[in-house]
Amino acid sequence: METAKTGWPVSVSFHQEVDVSRGCVLVKDFTGMVSNLFSARLLWLDDEPLIPGKNFRVEIGTKTVPGTVMSVKYKIDIDNGNHVPADIIYKNEIADCQISLSEKVVLNKFEECEILGGFILIDRVSNMTSACGVIQQGIRRLNNLVWQETDVDRQMRAAQKGQKPRTLWFTGLSGSGKSSLANALEKQLLALGKHTMLLDGDNVRIGLCRNLGFTHQDRIENIRRVAEVARLMNDADLIVLTAFISPYIQDRENARNIIGEGFVEIYVSTPLEVCERRDVKGLYRKVRKGEISDFTGISSVYEPPVKPEIRIDTSRCTLDEAVEQIINRLRPDI
């Protein structure tokens, strides 16, 4: 056959071995771009606002890849077409933004090719369409960056250390016992001869994320940075323990997607009244006095994990018993 029409089942043969799957593009005299970063204009459809840093499934043509809205340039005033500065986009607003993809795909301007120039954003948790939009242009600044493969890989490091890398992601309210539990677990893992690294929320805020505040956007970026660091440490075959409130389901799913295999979500489900009674850092007292206006669990939402790999309520067991429960759940993978 020389041609095929939409809806026909076809088989394509190549002269050499080529990895082709759904979403790949066969084209002659290509005028588009292959990139993982592009600028776009989108219509926001979701009831929840769009905040830069949020991760979606991005569908372009028949290709679907993970992607992140990196920044919002401005929104469009629909009455006069003016550009209005904006950091957050609400339902039915139109905005220009930059979107980063997890891999390079074939792109085109919408006016040149509607199929490869249009896209939708799909919420990774609800599976709802959050936005639709058009590609304005591909951005080339990441095109010259290539992941450097090294001769010493994760498998070789794992064989040397005799362990399987993991990221044990502790989440829960302030005062739930995340840090104490992660610290006690790390000591037990060390006693078992394991190689570990503990990333604590406050410690990371003091250093790596010291330029971030506690807005929704900054919280998203904080968790993204931690996940990227944890992934690199997993590549070094370390067992990484993280102790972060990480209040939003979407952020924790983003972390899972970044880290990949080996992500273990541990929900420290200690009730709010117990956390407030402990008040180890005195934060709840400050909240009740009105000294802190945005505090997770009281004035700011905490979204509990739906299906965590491990659930621990530190009000129902001792620290040693909680550590033993986690160790038993992790065997034989450690």
N, C-alpha and C positions, 0 to 999 in steps of 0.2 A: 504494500500500500504506500502511496506517495503522500496521502493526507489522511487526517482523522478529524472527526467532529466531536464536540462536547457530548459526553455521555457514552462514548464508545469505549469498550475495554480494549486496550492496546498493549503490545509487547514491543519493546525497543531493544535492538541489538547494537553493541558497540564493538569497535575494532580492538579496543583494549579494556582491561578491567577498570571500571569506574563505579564508585559507591554512589548509587542514585536511589533516592527514596521520595516519599510524598513531600512535596514542597520544593523539590529541586526544579531548576528552570533550564530548559533546552532552548537556545536562541541563536540566531544567525545575525551578524552585524550588530552586536550588543552596544547599546547607547546608555544603559543605566549604570548602576554602581553596585559593588559588593562591599557592604560595610556593616558594622554593628552599632552605629551611632547615627541618628538622623534628627533633623528638626521637623516639627509637624504642627499642624493646627487641628485641634480636637474639640468635640462637643462632649462635655461631661454629662453623663446620664445617671450616675449613681446618687442615691440619697446621701451617702457619706461623702464628705468633701475630698477632693484630690489634694494630697500633700506630697511634695517631692520626696523621693526616696522609696515610695511604695512600689512593690513588685507585682507584676501581672503576667498573665499569658498573653503574648502579643501575636495576633493572627494577621499575616500578610499573604494574600492569595491563599494557597493551600498549605502554607508553612506556618507552624505554630511554635514559638520559642519563648522562654522566660525573658522578661524585659522589665526595666525600671524607668519610671519618669524621673530623670535626673534633676531637672530644674524647670520652673515656669518662668518664661520671659515676661509675659504680660497677658492680660485678658483683653478681649475686644468688646468695646461698648457698642451694642447692637443698634443703638439709636443713631450714632454718628460715625461709627467705625474707628473711633480713637483708640489708641493703645493705653491701657490703664495698668499701672504697676500692681502686681498681685503675687502673693506667696501661696495662697490657697484658692482653689477653684471650687465653686459650689454648683449644684445641679442646674443644668440648662445653660451654664455659662460656656463661652467659647474662649479658648486660650491657645497661645503659641508656646511650645515647650520643646525640650530635648529629651529623647528617649534612647536609652542604651539597651542593647540586646546581649544575650549570653553568648551568641555566636554570630558570625557574619552571614548575612542573607542578601539576596538580590533585591535591590530597591530601585524605585524610579519615581519621578515626579508624577503626581496624580494627573496633571494635564497631558502628560506624555503616554501614560499607561495606567488606566484606572485599576486594573487587577493588581499590579505591583506597586501602585501608588496610594492605595487605601488600606486601612487597617482598623482593627477593633482591639480594645483592651478588655480582657476577661479576668474578673476577680478570682484569685487562686483559692479562696476559701468558699465563697458562696456560689461560684461558677456562673455568676451573672455578668452580662455585658456592661462594663462600667463606662465605656467611652467609644466613640467612633471618630475617625479622623482621616486626614490626608497628609501624605509626606510632601514636605516642601523641598528638602534636599538632603542628600547624604552628607555626613561630616567625615572628613578624611583623617582627622588627627590621630585616631586610634589604628588606622590601617597599617601603619608601619611598626606597630607593636606586635610581637610574636612571642607566645609563651616559650621560654627557653627550657627545653628538655635537658635533664642532667643524666650523667652516666650512673650515678647512685640514685636509685628510685625508692619509692615507698616500700616496695616489697623487700628490697635489700636491707633497708633500715629496720623493717619489722623482723626479719630473720636475725639480725644482729642483736636486737633488744629482746627478742623472744616474747613479743606481745602484739596485740592487735590494737591499732589506734582507735580512740573513741573521743567524742566530745560529749561530756555529761552536762547537760544544760539544766541547771537548777532554776526554777521560776516559782515565785510566790510573793506574798505581801511582805512589806518591811516588818521585821520582827518574827517572821515565820520560822526562822532557823536555817535559812539557805546557807549563809556563810559559815556558820558553826558546823553544819552537816557536811558541807563541801570540804572544810578544813580537816574534820575528823576522818572523812573518807580518804582524803589524800594521804594522811598519815598511815592508814591501814594499807592502802595500795603500795606505799613506799616500803612498808614492812614485808609485803609480799614480793618485793624485788621489782616493782613496776616503775617506769619512768613517767613522771607526771608534770603538769603545770597547772596552777590554780589562777584563774583570772577573776578577781573580785570586782564588783561594781564600783565601789568607791575608789579602789586603787587605779582602775582604768580611767575613771573620771579625773583623777589627779594628774595623770600623765597623758596617755594617748588621746583622750577625749576632753582635755581641759578647756578647749575652745567651744564646747557645746553646752547649751543650757538645758532646760527641761520642757521646752515646747514639744508638741507632737512631732514636728519635723526633726528636732534635735534628738529626740528619743529614737526615731527610726534610724538616723545616721549613727547613733551610738551603738545600736545593736548590729548594724551592718558592719561597722569596723571590727567589733568583737568577733563576729562570725568569720570575717576574712582572716583575722589573726589566728583564730582557732583552726581554720582550714590549713594554714601554713604549718602550724604546729603538729597537726595530724599527719601532714606530709613528712614531718621529721619523726614520725612514729611515736609521738607523745600521747598519753592519755590526758586530755584537757578537761578541767572542771571549771565551769563558769557559774557564778552566783550573781544573777541579775533579776530584778523584779520583772523586767521585760513584759509589761502589762498587756500587750496587744497580741492576739492570735496571729494576725498577719505578719507581724515582725518576727515572731518565732518560726513561722512557716518560711519566711525569707531566710532566716538563719539556717534552717534545715536544708533549704535548696542550695545555699552557698556551700555548706559543709559537706553535704551529700552523705554517702555511706558512713555509718558510725555515729550519726547524731542520735542521742538518747535524751528525750525530754523527761525530766524528773520534776513533778509537780509537788511542791511542799505546801500541802493544803491546810495548814494550820488556820483555824478560824480567826476572823478579824478581832473578836473580843479578846482572844488569847494573845494575839500579836500586840494589841494596844495595852494589855495588862503588863506585858513584858517591857515594852517601850525601851529597849536597850540603849538607843541613841537619843532618847528624849524627843523624838520627832513628833510623836502623837500629841504630847503635851503642847508643843508649839502650834500644831494644827488647831487644837481646841482653843488656844488663846488667840487664834487669828494671825499668827506670825508666819504661817506657811499657807499660801492660798491654793496651791495645786498639788495635792498629795494623794497618791494612789490608794484606793480602797475607801477613801472618805469623800474627798472633793474631786477625785479623778478616777475614771473607771479602771477596773482590773478585769480582764477577760480570761477566765480559767481555761486551762487546756481541756479539749474535748476528749481526746484519747491519748493521754501521756503514756509513755512506756512504763513509767514507775510513778506511783503516788505514795507520798509519805505525809502523815499528820504527826508532827513532833509533839503535839499535846497528848498523844495516846501511847507514846513509847519513849524510852530513854534514847540518848544520842547513840550509845553503843548498839542498841537494838535496831535503830534506823540504819546505821552503817551496815550491820549484818544483813538486813533485808536487801539493801542495794547490792552488796557483794554477791549474795545468793542469786539475785536476778540477773546479774551480769555474767555469771559463770555459764558456760566455759569460755566465753569470748575474751576474758582477760587472763 
